Amino acid sequence: MKNNLEMALKISSELIKYCHHHGATYFDTKLIEGSDALTLIIHSYHVELSDFQMENLVKNLKAPRQGDVENDYWELIGDSEDFSELMLVGISCDEAEIEFNDNVITLKLIRKY
C-alpha cells in the first residue's frame, strides 16, 4: 500500500456511511498516525443494530488482514451503497475493536505499516 492515509480515509468513509445507514446522526472520528501504524477511532451515536447486524459487522471487521487481496481491491472501499465492502475493510486492517452500548458504537481499527 503506497498511501496509508488515503486507505484510512476510505475506511473511515465506509464505516461512517454504514453507521449513518443504521441511524447515526453524530460522529466523532480520530485518525492517529503513529510511527508504526495508523489508528482510526470512530464513535457513532444513535445507531440501531440488531444482534444479527452486530454479529455480521464484527465478523467482517475482524477478518484477518490479507495484503495480497487488499492491494488488488482497496480502491473499491467506499464505492458501493450496499456495504459489501465491510469485508474489504476487515482484510485491510490488522486489528479491530468494536463496542456497542446504549446506541453508541465505537470502532477502533489499526493498520500497521
Biopython code that builds the backbone (N, CA, C, O; Angstrom):
import numpy as np
from Bio.PDB.StructureBuilder import StructureBuilder

atoms = [
    (1, "MET", "N", (0.851, -1.168, 0.000)),
    (1, "MET", "CA", (0.000, 0.000, 0.000)),
    (1, "MET", "C", (0.893, 1.225, 0.000)),
    (1, "MET", "O", (1.696, 1.410, 0.914)),
    (2, "LYS", "N", (0.762, 2.047, -0.997)),
    (2, "LYS", "CA", (1.602, 3.229, -1.121)),
    (2, "LYS", "C", (1.120, 4.387, -0.270)),
    (2, "LYS", "O", (1.934, 5.178, 0.207)),
    (3, "ASN", "N", (-0.158, 4.504, -0.072)),
    (3, "ASN", "CA", (-0.664, 5.662, 0.645)),
    (3, "ASN", "C", (-1.603, 5.221, 1.767)),
    (3, "ASN", "O", (-2.807, 5.060, 1.565)),
    (4, "ASN", "N", (-1.023, 5.029, 2.958)),
    (4, "ASN", "CA", (-1.809, 4.570, 4.103)),
    (4, "ASN", "C", (-2.872, 5.577, 4.520)),
    (4, "ASN", "O", (-3.946, 5.181, 4.971)),
    (5, "LEU", "N", (-2.600, 6.853, 4.380)),
    (5, "LEU", "CA", (-3.578, 7.864, 4.750)),
    (5, "LEU", "C", (-4.809, 7.779, 3.840)),
    (5, "LEU", "O", (-5.940, 7.847, 4.319)),
    (6, "GLU", "N", (-4.592, 7.634, 2.551)),
    (6, "GLU", "CA", (-5.709, 7.513, 1.620)),
    (6, "GLU", "C", (-6.563, 6.294, 1.952)),
    (6, "GLU", "O", (-7.791, 6.357, 1.894)),
    (7, "MET", "N", (-5.914, 5.191, 2.300)),
    (7, "MET", "CA", (-6.645, 3.983, 2.683)),
    (7, "MET", "C", (-7.450, 4.234, 3.959)),
    (7, "MET", "O", (-8.608, 3.825, 4.049)),
    (8, "ALA", "N", (-6.853, 4.896, 4.935)),
    (8, "ALA", "CA", (-7.550, 5.187, 6.193)),
    (8, "ALA", "C", (-8.766, 6.072, 5.950)),
    (8, "ALA", "O", (-9.800, 5.887, 6.593)),
    (9, "LEU", "N", (-8.662, 7.020, 5.043)),
    (9, "LEU", "CA", (-9.790, 7.890, 4.720)),
    (9, "LEU", "C", (-10.920, 7.111, 4.045)),
    (9, "LEU", "O", (-12.093, 7.361, 4.322)),
    (10, "LYS", "N", (-10.579, 6.175, 3.169)),
    (10, "LYS", "CA", (-11.598, 5.340, 2.528)),
    (10, "LYS", "C", (-12.290, 4.456, 3.561)),
    (10, "LYS", "O", (-13.510, 4.292, 3.526)),
    (11, "ILE", "N", (-11.512, 3.889, 4.477)),
    (11, "ILE", "CA", (-12.078, 3.050, 5.529)),
    (11, "ILE", "C", (-13.013, 3.879, 6.404)),
    (11, "ILE", "O", (-14.121, 3.447, 6.721)),
    (12, "SER", "N", (-12.568, 5.056, 6.787)),
    (12, "SER", "CA", (-13.381, 5.954, 7.605)),
    (12, "SER", "C", (-14.699, 6.268, 6.907)),
    (12, "SER", "O", (-15.762, 6.206, 7.524)),
    (13, "SER", "N", (-14.630, 6.598, 5.649)),
    (13, "SER", "CA", (-15.829, 6.917, 4.875)),
    (13, "SER", "C", (-16.791, 5.736, 4.846)),
    (13, "SER", "O", (-17.994, 5.913, 5.035)),
    (14, "GLU", "N", (-16.280, 4.553, 4.614)),
    (14, "GLU", "CA", (-17.129, 3.365, 4.550)),
    (14, "GLU", "C", (-17.826, 3.114, 5.891)),
    (14, "GLU", "O", (-19.017, 2.807, 5.922)),
    (15, "LEU", "N", (-17.098, 3.243, 6.979)),
    (15, "LEU", "CA", (-17.677, 2.981, 8.296)),
    (15, "LEU", "C", (-18.693, 4.052, 8.699)),
    (15, "LEU", "O", (-19.716, 3.741, 9.310)),
    (16, "ILE", "N", (-18.414, 5.291, 8.362)),
    (16, "ILE", "CA", (-19.367, 6.365, 8.658)),
    (16, "ILE", "C", (-20.649, 6.161, 7.844)),
    (16, "ILE", "O", (-21.746, 6.335, 8.375)),
    (17, "LYS", "N", (-20.528, 5.796, 6.573)),
    (17, "LYS", "CA", (-21.716, 5.527, 5.759)),
    (17, "LYS", "C", (-22.525, 4.378, 6.345)),
    (17, "LYS", "O", (-23.754, 4.433, 6.380)),
    (18, "TYR", "N", (-21.839, 3.340, 6.802)),
    (18, "TYR", "CA", (-22.531, 2.193, 7.387)),
    (18, "TYR", "C", (-23.317, 2.618, 8.636)),
    (18, "TYR", "O", (-24.491, 2.279, 8.783)),
    (19, "CYS", "N", (-22.664, 3.356, 9.520)),
    (19, "CYS", "CA", (-23.327, 3.797, 10.751)),
    (19, "CYS", "C", (-24.473, 4.761, 10.452)),
    (19, "CYS", "O", (-25.520, 4.699, 11.097)),
    (20, "HIS", "N", (-24.283, 5.641, 9.490)),
    (20, "HIS", "CA", (-25.353, 6.568, 9.105)),
    (20, "HIS", "C", (-26.560, 5.802, 8.578)),
    (20, "HIS", "O", (-27.703, 6.144, 8.883)),
    (21, "HIS", "N", (-26.305, 4.776, 7.794)),
    (21, "HIS", "CA", (-27.374, 3.929, 7.272)),
    (21, "HIS", "C", (-28.184, 3.294, 8.407)),
    (21, "HIS", "O", (-29.372, 3.008, 8.254)),
    (22, "HIS", "N", (-27.523, 3.081, 9.537)),
    (22, "HIS", "CA", (-28.173, 2.467, 10.696)),
    (22, "HIS", "C", (-28.564, 3.498, 11.751)),
    (22, "HIS", "O", (-28.667, 3.171, 12.934)),
    (23, "GLY", "N", (-28.781, 4.736, 11.325)),
    (23, "GLY", "CA", (-29.389, 5.739, 12.184)),
    (23, "GLY", "C", (-28.469, 6.754, 12.822)),
    (23, "GLY", "O", (-28.957, 7.698, 13.443)),
    (24, "ALA", "N", (-27.175, 6.609, 12.700)),
    (24, "ALA", "CA", (-26.259, 7.547, 13.345)),
    (24, "ALA", "C", (-26.443, 8.953, 12.779)),
    (24, "ALA", "O", (-26.584, 9.148, 11.572)),
    (25, "THR", "N", (-26.439, 9.915, 13.682)),
    (25, "THR", "CA", (-26.596, 11.316, 13.276)),
    (25, "THR", "C", (-25.445, 12.177, 13.760)),
    (25, "THR", "O", (-25.373, 13.365, 13.446)),
    (26, "TYR", "N", (-24.546, 11.578, 14.524)),
    (26, "TYR", "CA", (-23.414, 12.334, 15.070)),
    (26, "TYR", "C", (-22.216, 11.402, 15.099)),
    (26, "TYR", "O", (-22.320, 10.249, 15.516)),
    (27, "PHE", "N", (-21.077, 11.914, 14.652)),
    (27, "PHE", "CA", (-19.865, 11.107, 14.557)),
    (27, "PHE", "C", (-18.690, 11.864, 15.163)),
    (27, "PHE", "O", (-18.579, 13.083, 15.028)),
    (28, "ASP", "N", (-17.833, 11.132, 15.819)),
    (28, "ASP", "CA", (-16.579, 11.671, 16.329)),
    (28, "ASP", "C", (-15.493, 10.761, 15.770)),
    (28, "ASP", "O", (-15.429, 9.581, 16.117)),
    (29, "THR", "N", (-14.646, 11.299, 14.913)),
    (29, "THR", "CA", (-13.645, 10.491, 14.227)),
    (29, "THR", "C", (-12.243, 10.984, 14.572)),
    (29, "THR", "O", (-11.965, 12.184, 14.565)),
    (30, "LYS", "N", (-11.371, 10.026, 14.873)),
    (30, "LYS", "CA", (-9.968, 10.346, 15.143)),
    (30, "LYS", "C", (-9.092, 9.472, 14.256)),
    (30, "LYS", "O", (-9.325, 8.271, 14.111)),
    (31, "LEU", "N", (-8.097, 10.089, 13.676)),
    (31, "LEU", "CA", (-7.106, 9.385, 12.882)),
    (31, "LEU", "C", (-5.758, 9.711, 13.484)),
    (31, "LEU", "O", (-5.335, 10.867, 13.490)),
    (32, "ILE", "N", (-5.088, 8.696, 13.989)),
    (32, "ILE", "CA", (-3.822, 8.892, 14.686)),
    (32, "ILE", "C", (-2.720, 8.219, 13.883)),
    (32, "ILE", "O", (-2.723, 7.003, 13.693)),
    (33, "GLU", "N", (-1.793, 9.016, 13.423)),
    (33, "GLU", "CA", (-0.681, 8.496, 12.630)),
    (33, "GLU", "C", (0.513, 8.288, 13.541)),
    (33, "GLU", "O", (1.129, 9.249, 14.002)),
    (34, "GLY", "N", (0.838, 7.031, 13.797)),
    (34, "GLY", "CA", (1.978, 6.698, 14.641)),
    (34, "GLY", "C", (3.175, 6.314, 13.806)),
    (34, "GLY", "O", (3.119, 6.331, 12.577)),
    (35, "SER", "N", (4.255, 5.969, 14.472)),
    (35, "SER", "CA", (5.483, 5.613, 13.758)),
    (35, "SER", "C", (5.389, 4.252, 13.083)),
    (35, "SER", "O", (6.098, 4.000, 12.109)),
    (36, "ASP", "N", (4.522, 3.363, 13.587)),
    (36, "ASP", "CA", (4.424, 2.027, 13.012)),
    (36, "ASP", "C", (3.006, 1.623, 12.588)),
    (36, "ASP", "O", (2.789, 0.521, 12.084)),
    (37, "ALA", "N", (2.039, 2.539, 12.803)),
    (37, "ALA", "CA", (0.653, 2.191, 12.457)),
    (37, "ALA", "C", (-0.229, 3.425, 12.401)),
    (37, "ALA", "O", (0.075, 4.463, 12.989)),
    (38, "LEU", "N", (-1.322, 3.283, 11.683)),
    (38, "LEU", "CA", (-2.406, 4.267, 11.695)),
    (38, "LEU", "C", (-3.536, 3.688, 12.535)),
    (38, "LEU", "O", (-3.899, 2.520, 12.388)),
    (39, "THR", "N", (-4.083, 4.507, 13.408)),
    (39, "THR", "CA", (-5.218, 4.085, 14.221)),
    (39, "THR", "C", (-6.401, 4.974, 13.879)),
    (39, "THR", "O", (-6.295, 6.200, 13.873)),
    (40, "LEU", "N", (-7.521, 4.340, 13.596)),
    (40, "LEU", "CA", (-8.755, 5.037, 13.272)),
    (40, "LEU", "C", (-9.769, 4.703, 14.358)),
    (40, "LEU", "O", (-10.040, 3.533, 14.629)),
    (41, "ILE", "N", (-10.328, 5.740, 14.976)),
    (41, "ILE", "CA", (-11.343, 5.549, 16.014)),
    (41, "ILE", "C", (-12.570, 6.354, 15.616)),
    (41, "ILE", "O", (-12.489, 7.561, 15.389)),
    (42, "ILE", "N", (-13.700, 5.677, 15.534)),
    (42, "ILE", "CA", (-14.963, 6.328, 15.168)),
    (42, "ILE", "C", (-15.990, 6.023, 16.248)),
    (42, "ILE", "O", (-16.252, 4.862, 16.564)),
    (43, "HIS", "N", (-16.566, 7.074, 16.808)),
    (43, "HIS", "CA", (-17.706, 6.951, 17.713)),
    (43, "HIS", "C", (-18.918, 7.428, 16.914)),
    (43, "HIS", "O", (-18.919, 8.538, 16.382)),
    (44, "SER", "N", (-19.938, 6.592, 16.833)),
    (44, "SER", "CA", (-21.174, 6.946, 16.133)),
    (44, "SER", "C", (-22.324, 6.835, 17.125)),
    (44, "SER", "O", (-22.446, 5.848, 17.851)),
    (45, "TYR", "N", (-23.161, 7.861, 17.143)),
    (45, "TYR", "CA", (-24.230, 7.961, 18.124)),
    (45, "TYR", "C", (-25.593, 7.751, 17.477)),
    (45, "TYR", "O", (-25.801, 8.124, 16.323)),
    (46, "HIS", "N", (-26.517, 7.157, 18.219)),
    (46, "HIS", "CA", (-27.895, 6.889, 17.789)),
    (46, "HIS", "C", (-27.960, 5.762, 16.756)),
    (46, "HIS", "O", (-28.803, 5.787, 15.859)),
    (47, "VAL", "N", (-27.082, 4.791, 16.881)),
    (47, "VAL", "CA", (-27.033, 3.660, 15.950)),
    (47, "VAL", "C", (-28.024, 2.586, 16.396)),
    (47, "VAL", "O", (-28.113, 2.255, 17.578)),
    (48, "GLU", "N", (-28.755, 2.057, 15.440)),
    (48, "GLU", "CA", (-29.705, 0.968, 15.689)),
    (48, "GLU", "C", (-29.223, -0.266, 14.933)),
    (48, "GLU", "O", (-29.279, -0.305, 13.704)),
    (49, "LEU", "N", (-28.747, -1.275, 15.669)),
    (49, "LEU", "CA", (-28.285, -2.520, 15.056)),
    (49, "LEU", "C", (-28.945, -3.704, 15.745)),
    (49, "LEU", "O", (-29.025, -3.753, 16.973)),
    (50, "SER", "N", (-29.414, -4.649, 14.954)),
    (50, "SER", "CA", (-29.918, -5.897, 15.516)),
    (50, "SER", "C", (-28.727, -6.752, 15.935)),
    (50, "SER", "O", (-27.586, -6.461, 15.574)),
    (51, "ASP", "N", (-28.998, -7.797, 16.690)),
    (51, "ASP", "CA", (-27.925, -8.713, 17.084)),
    (51, "ASP", "C", (-27.261, -9.318, 15.853)),
    (51, "ASP", "O", (-26.039, -9.459, 15.809)),
    (52, "PHE", "N", (-28.065, -9.675, 14.857)),
    (52, "PHE", "CA", (-27.525, -10.250, 13.625)),
    (52, "PHE", "C", (-26.616, -9.250, 12.908)),
    (52, "PHE", "O", (-25.531, -9.613, 12.454)),
    (53, "GLN", "N", (-27.056, -7.997, 12.804)),
    (53, "GLN", "CA", (-26.241, -6.974, 12.138)),
    (53, "GLN", "C", (-24.935, -6.745, 12.895)),
    (53, "GLN", "O", (-23.885, -6.566, 12.279)),
    (54, "MET", "N", (-24.994, -6.749, 14.210)),
    (54, "MET", "CA", (-23.788, -6.561, 15.008)),
    (54, "MET", "C", (-22.830, -7.733, 14.826)),
    (54, "MET", "O", (-21.625, -7.535, 14.675)),
    (55, "GLU", "N", (-23.358, -8.940, 14.841)),
    (55, "GLU", "CA", (-22.512, -10.123, 14.620)),
    (55, "GLU", "C", (-21.851, -10.072, 13.244)),
    (55, "GLU", "O", (-20.675, -10.411, 13.105)),
    (56, "ASN", "N", (-22.600, -9.652, 12.237)),
    (56, "ASN", "CA", (-22.064, -9.559, 10.881)),
    (56, "ASN", "C", (-20.973, -8.489, 10.798)),
    (56, "ASN", "O", (-19.948, -8.693, 10.149)),
    (57, "LEU", "N", (-21.196, -7.357, 11.453)),
    (57, "LEU", "CA", (-20.192, -6.287, 11.473)),
    (57, "LEU", "C", (-18.903, -6.769, 12.120)),
    (57, "LEU", "O", (-17.814, -6.557, 11.587)),
    (58, "VAL", "N", (-19.032, -7.415, 13.267)),
    (58, "VAL", "CA", (-17.850, -7.931, 13.975)),
    (58, "VAL", "C", (-17.120, -8.956, 13.108)),
    (58, "VAL", "O", (-15.896, -8.911, 12.985)),
    (59, "LYS", "N", (-17.861, -9.865, 12.519)),
    (59, "LYS", "CA", (-17.262, -10.902, 11.659)),
    (59, "LYS", "C", (-16.476, -10.274, 10.506)),
    (59, "LYS", "O", (-15.357, -10.693, 10.211)),
    (60, "ASN", "N", (-17.064, -9.276, 9.860)),
    (60, "ASN", "CA", (-16.399, -8.646, 8.721)),
    (60, "ASN", "C", (-15.183, -7.827, 9.133)),
    (60, "ASN", "O", (-14.140, -7.898, 8.482)),
    (61, "LEU", "N", (-15.303, -7.054, 10.202)),
    (61, "LEU", "CA", (-14.194, -6.180, 10.595)),
    (61, "LEU", "C", (-13.045, -6.936, 11.254)),
    (61, "LEU", "O", (-11.912, -6.455, 11.264)),
    (62, "LYS", "N", (-13.325, -8.097, 11.795)),
    (62, "LYS", "CA", (-12.269, -8.879, 12.442)),
    (62, "LYS", "C", (-11.685, -9.949, 11.523)),
    (62, "LYS", "O", (-10.969, -10.840, 11.979)),
    (63, "ALA", "N", (-11.988, -9.859, 10.241)),
    (63, "ALA", "CA", (-11.395, -10.793, 9.280)),
    (63, "ALA", "C", (-9.881, -10.589, 9.265)),
    (63, "ALA", "O", (-9.421, -9.454, 9.385)),
    (64, "PRO", "N", (-9.101, -11.650, 9.120)),
    (64, "PRO", "CA", (-7.640, -11.493, 9.107)),
    (64, "PRO", "C", (-7.168, -10.639, 7.931)),
    (64, "PRO", "O", (-7.732, -10.695, 6.838)),
    (65, "ARG", "N", (-6.131, -9.855, 8.177)),
    (65, "ARG", "CA", (-5.590, -8.999, 7.113)),
    (65, "ARG", "C", (-5.028, -9.866, 5.991)),
    (65, "ARG", "O", (-4.367, -10.876, 6.235)),
    (66, "GLN", "N", (-5.303, -9.453, 4.768)),
    (66, "GLN", "CA", (-4.841, -10.172, 3.579)),
    (66, "GLN", "C", (-4.228, -9.163, 2.622)),
    (66, "GLN", "O", (-4.920, -8.603, 1.772)),
    (67, "GLY", "N", (-2.943, -8.935, 2.760)),
    (67, "GLY", "CA", (-2.249, -7.917, 1.984)),
    (67, "GLY", "C", (-2.385, -8.069, 0.488)),
    (67, "GLY", "O", (-2.530, -7.072, -0.219)),
    (68, "ASP", "N", (-2.342, -9.314, -0.024)),
    (68, "ASP", "CA", (-2.427, -9.502, -1.470)),
    (68, "ASP", "C", (-3.797, -9.087, -2.002)),
    (68, "ASP", "O", (-3.877, -8.459, -3.057)),
    (69, "VAL", "N", (-4.858, -9.419, -1.304)),
    (69, "VAL", "CA", (-6.210, -9.031, -1.715)),
    (69, "VAL", "C", (-6.398, -7.532, -1.519)),
    (69, "VAL", "O", (-6.967, -6.848, -2.370)),
    (70, "GLU", "N", (-5.913, -7.033, -0.391)),
    (70, "GLU", "CA", (-6.017, -5.600, -0.074)),
    (70, "GLU", "C", (-5.411, -4.750, -1.182)),
    (70, "GLU", "O", (-6.011, -3.764, -1.609)),
    (71, "ASN", "N", (-4.230, -5.128, -1.647)),
    (71, "ASN", "CA", (-3.555, -4.347, -2.687)),
    (71, "ASN", "C", (-4.337, -4.339, -3.998)),
    (71, "ASN", "O", (-4.281, -3.363, -4.745)),
    (72, "ASP", "N", (-5.061, -5.415, -4.280)),
    (72, "ASP", "CA", (-5.812, -5.506, -5.527)),
    (72, "ASP", "C", (-7.161, -4.789, -5.481)),
    (72, "ASP", "O", (-7.645, -4.307, -6.505)),
    (73, "TYR", "N", (-7.773, -4.717, -4.286)),
    (73, "TYR", "CA", (-9.161, -4.265, -4.204)),
    (73, "TYR", "C", (-9.412, -3.055, -3.324)),
    (73, "TYR", "O", (-10.567, -2.657, -3.176)),
    (74, "TRP", "N", (-8.379, -2.443, -2.726)),
    (74, "TRP", "CA", (-8.602, -1.373, -1.758)),
    (74, "TRP", "C", (-9.343, -0.175, -2.356)),
    (74, "TRP", "O", (-10.055, 0.526, -1.637)),
    (75, "GLU", "N", (-9.188, 0.068, -3.646)),
    (75, "GLU", "CA", (-9.853, 1.217, -4.267)),
    (75, "GLU", "C", (-11.369, 1.058, -4.316)),
    (75, "GLU", "O", (-12.081, 2.041, -4.516)),
    (76, "LEU", "N", (-11.877, -0.167, -4.138)),
    (76, "LEU", "CA", (-13.323, -0.396, -4.153)),
    (76, "LEU", "C", (-13.985, 0.041, -2.847)),
    (76, "LEU", "O", (-15.198, 0.248, -2.817)),
    (77, "ILE", "N", (-13.223, 0.182, -1.782)),
    (77, "ILE", "CA", (-13.797, 0.551, -0.489)),
    (77, "ILE", "C", (-14.463, 1.917, -0.616)),
    (77, "ILE", "O", (-13.867, 2.882, -1.097)),
    (78, "GLY", "N", (-15.707, 1.969, -0.175)),
    (78, "GLY", "CA", (-16.440, 3.229, -0.175)),
    (78, "GLY", "C", (-17.210, 3.523, -1.448)),
    (78, "GLY", "O", (-17.873, 4.557, -1.532)),
    (79, "ASP", "N", (-17.145, 2.652, -2.439)),
    (79, "ASP", "CA", (-17.781, 2.933, -3.724)),
    (79, "ASP", "C", (-19.184, 2.366, -3.863)),
    (79, "ASP", "O", (-19.898, 2.733, -4.797)),
    (80, "SER", "N", (-19.599, 1.485, -2.966)),
    (80, "SER", "CA", (-20.895, 0.852, -3.095)),
    (80, "SER", "C", (-21.840, 1.354, -2.015)),
    (80, "SER", "O", (-21.410, 1.771, -0.940)),
    (81, "GLU", "N", (-23.112, 1.311, -2.311)),
    (81, "GLU", "CA", (-24.129, 1.734, -1.348)),
    (81, "GLU", "C", (-24.659, 0.562, -0.521)),
    (81, "GLU", "O", (-25.462, 0.779, 0.386)),
    (82, "ASP", "N", (-24.236, -0.670, -0.806)),
    (82, "ASP", "CA", (-24.804, -1.816, -0.098)),
    (82, "ASP", "C", (-23.894, -2.360, 1.002)),
    (82, "ASP", "O", (-24.202, -3.399, 1.586)),
    (83, "PHE", "N", (-22.804, -1.699, 1.292)),
    (83, "PHE", "CA", (-21.905, -2.042, 2.392)),
    (83, "PHE", "C", (-21.258, -3.406, 2.229)),
    (83, "PHE", "O", (-20.878, -4.035, 3.217)),
    (84, "SER", "N", (-21.129, -3.868, 0.993)),
    (84, "SER", "CA", (-20.469, -5.142, 0.755)),
    (84, "SER", "C", (-18.957, -5.037, 0.939)),
    (84, "SER", "O", (-18.257, -6.049, 0.931)),
    (85, "GLU", "N", (-18.454, -3.812, 1.104)),
    (85, "GLU", "CA", (-17.018, -3.631, 1.274)),
    (85, "GLU", "C", (-16.560, -3.786, 2.716)),
    (85, "GLU", "O", (-15.369, -3.643, 2.991)),
    (86, "LEU", "N", (-17.466, -4.072, 3.647)),
    (86, "LEU", "CA", (-17.036, -4.225, 5.039)),
    (86, "LEU", "C", (-15.988, -5.323, 5.178)),
    (86, "LEU", "O", (-15.077, -5.207, 5.997)),
    (87, "MET", "N", (-16.107, -6.379, 4.392)),
    (87, "MET", "CA", (-15.090, -7.432, 4.425)),
    (87, "MET", "C", (-13.753, -6.884, 3.925)),
    (87, "MET", "O", (-12.702, -7.235, 4.461)),
    (88, "LEU", "N", (-13.785, -6.022, 2.897)),
    (88, "LEU", "CA", (-12.540, -5.409, 2.420)),
    (88, "LEU", "C", (-11.914, -4.526, 3.495)),
    (88, "LEU", "O", (-10.691, -4.471, 3.621)),
    (89, "VAL", "N", (-12.751, -3.836, 4.270)),
    (89, "VAL", "CA", (-12.238, -3.038, 5.380)),
    (89, "VAL", "C", (-11.545, -3.959, 6.368)),
    (89, "VAL", "O", (-10.437, -3.666, 6.818)),
    (90, "GLY", "N", (-12.185, -5.067, 6.709)),
    (90, "GLY", "CA", (-11.610, -6.006, 7.669)),
    (90, "GLY", "C", (-10.286, -6.581, 7.225)),
    (90, "GLY", "O", (-9.350, -6.668, 8.019)),
    (91, "ILE", "N", (-10.194, -6.975, 5.967)),
    (91, "ILE", "CA", (-8.944, -7.582, 5.498)),
    (91, "ILE", "C", (-7.866, -6.544, 5.214)),
    (91, "ILE", "O", (-6.747, -6.897, 4.844)),
    (92, "SER", "N", (-8.197, -5.265, 5.385)),
    (92, "SER", "CA", (-7.224, -4.185, 5.204)),
    (92, "SER", "C", (-6.667, -3.680, 6.534)),
    (92, "SER", "O", (-5.833, -2.775, 6.553)),
    (93, "CYS", "N", (-7.120, -4.256, 7.632)),
    (93, "CYS", "CA", (-6.693, -3.801, 8.959)),
    (93, "CYS", "C", (-6.090, -4.965, 9.738)),
    (93, "CYS", "O", (-6.446, -6.125, 9.533)),
    (94, "ASP", "N", (-5.184, -4.631, 10.621)),
    (94, "ASP", "CA", (-4.545, -5.646, 11.448)),
    (94, "ASP", "C", (-5.348, -5.972, 12.705)),
    (94, "ASP", "O", (-5.355, -7.112, 13.170)),
    (95, "GLU", "N", (-6.011, -4.977, 13.241)),
    (95, "GLU", "CA", (-6.784, -5.165, 14.464)),
    (95, "GLU", "C", (-8.079, -4.373, 14.373)),
    (95, "GLU", "O", (-8.138, -3.317, 13.745)),
    (96, "ALA", "N", (-9.118, -4.906, 15.015)),
    (96, "ALA", "CA", (-10.397, -4.199, 15.091)),
    (96, "ALA", "C", (-11.013, -4.437, 16.463)),
    (96, "ALA", "O", (-11.076, -5.565, 16.952)),
    (97, "GLU", "N", (-11.461, -3.352, 17.066)),
    (97, "GLU", "CA", (-12.198, -3.426, 18.324)),
    (97, "GLU", "C", (-13.543, -2.758, 18.092)),
    (97, "GLU", "O", (-13.621, -1.662, 17.539)),
    (98, "ILE", "N", (-14.611, -3.444, 18.528)),
    (98, "ILE", "CA", (-15.958, -2.931, 18.325)),
    (98, "ILE", "C", (-16.688, -2.968, 19.666)),
    (98, "ILE", "O", (-16.752, -4.008, 20.322)),
    (99, "GLU", "N", (-17.234, -1.828, 20.059)),
    (99, "GLU", "CA", (-18.057, -1.749, 21.266)),
    (99, "GLU", "C", (-19.396, -1.125, 20.886)),
    (99, "GLU", "O", (-19.458, -0.189, 20.089)),
    (100, "PHE", "N", (-20.466, -1.661, 21.473)),
    (100, "PHE", "CA", (-21.801, -1.144, 21.186)),
    (100, "PHE", "C", (-22.584, -1.099, 22.487)),
    (100, "PHE", "O", (-22.969, -2.140, 23.020)),
    (101, "ASN", "N", (-22.822, 0.099, 23.001)),
    (101, "ASN", "CA", (-23.552, 0.299, 24.246)),
    (101, "ASN", "C", (-24.464, 1.505, 24.107)),
    (101, "ASN", "O", (-24.047, 2.553, 23.614)),
    (102, "ASP", "N", (-25.706, 1.357, 24.543)),
    (102, "ASP", "CA", (-26.661, 2.468, 24.566)),
    (102, "ASP", "C", (-26.731, 3.214, 23.236)),
    (102, "ASP", "O", (-26.735, 4.444, 23.208)),
    (103, "ASN", "N", (-26.784, 2.473, 22.149)),
    (103, "ASN", "CA", (-26.892, 3.014, 20.791)),
    (103, "ASN", "C", (-25.687, 3.855, 20.360)),
    (103, "ASN", "O", (-25.791, 4.677, 19.450)),
    (104, "VAL", "N", (-24.546, 3.643, 21.020)),
    (104, "VAL", "CA", (-23.288, 4.269, 20.608)),
    (104, "VAL", "C", (-22.339, 3.147, 20.215)),
    (104, "VAL", "O", (-22.074, 2.232, 20.995)),
    (105, "ILE", "N", (-21.833, 3.235, 18.991)),
    (105, "ILE", "CA", (-20.873, 2.240, 18.543)),
    (105, "ILE", "C", (-19.505, 2.895, 18.436)),
    (105, "ILE", "O", (-19.364, 3.991, 17.893)),
    (106, "THR", "N", (-18.505, 2.207, 18.961)),
    (106, "THR", "CA", (-17.125, 2.665, 18.867)),
    (106, "THR", "C", (-16.354, 1.633, 18.062)),
    (106, "THR", "O", (-16.311, 0.454, 18.411)),
    (107, "LEU", "N", (-15.754, 2.093, 16.990)),
    (107, "LEU", "CA", (-14.957, 1.243, 16.110)),
    (107, "LEU", "C", (-13.509, 1.726, 16.164)),
    (107, "LEU", "O", (-13.229, 2.894, 15.895)),
    (108, "LYS", "N", (-12.611, 0.842, 16.506)),
    (108, "LYS", "CA", (-11.184, 1.177, 16.527)),
    (108, "LYS", "C", (-10.477, 0.184, 15.613)),
    (108, "LYS", "O", (-10.491, -1.024, 15.850)),
    (109, "LEU", "N", (-9.859, 0.717, 14.567)),
    (109, "LEU", "CA", (-9.145, -0.118, 13.621)),
    (109, "LEU", "C", (-7.691, 0.323, 13.541)),
    (109, "LEU", "O", (-7.385, 1.515, 13.566)),
    (110, "ILE", "N", (-6.804, -0.657, 13.445)),
    (110, "ILE", "CA", (-5.367, -0.369, 13.377)),
    (110, "ILE", "C", (-4.809, -1.010, 12.114)),
    (110, "ILE", "O", (-5.027, -2.188, 11.832)),
    (111, "ARG", "N", (-4.078, -0.182, 11.363)),
    (111, "ARG", "CA", (-3.342, -0.634, 10.164)),
    (111, "ARG", "C", (-1.867, -0.446, 10.414)),
    (111, "ARG", "O", (-1.383, 0.683, 10.495)),
    (112, "LYS", "N", (-1.146, -1.551, 10.536)),
    (112, "LYS", "CA", (0.295, -1.467, 10.748)),
    (112, "LYS", "C", (0.994, -1.260, 9.411)),
    (112, "LYS", "O", (0.544, -1.726, 8.365)),
    (113, "TYR", "N", (2.097, -0.551, 9.485)),
    (113, "TYR", "CA", (2.878, -0.288, 8.259)),
    (113, "TYR", "C", (3.733, -1.473, 7.906)),
    (113, "TYR", "O", (4.456, -1.438, 6.911)),
]
sb = StructureBuilder()
sb.init_structure("model")
sb.init_model(0)
sb.init_chain("A")
sb.init_seg("    ")
for serial, (resi, resn, name, xyz) in enumerate(atoms, 1):
    if name == "N":
        sb.init_residue(resn, " ", resi, " ")
    sb.init_atom(name, np.array(xyz, "f"), 0.0, 1.0, " ", f" {name:<3s}", serial, name[0])
structure = sb.get_structure()
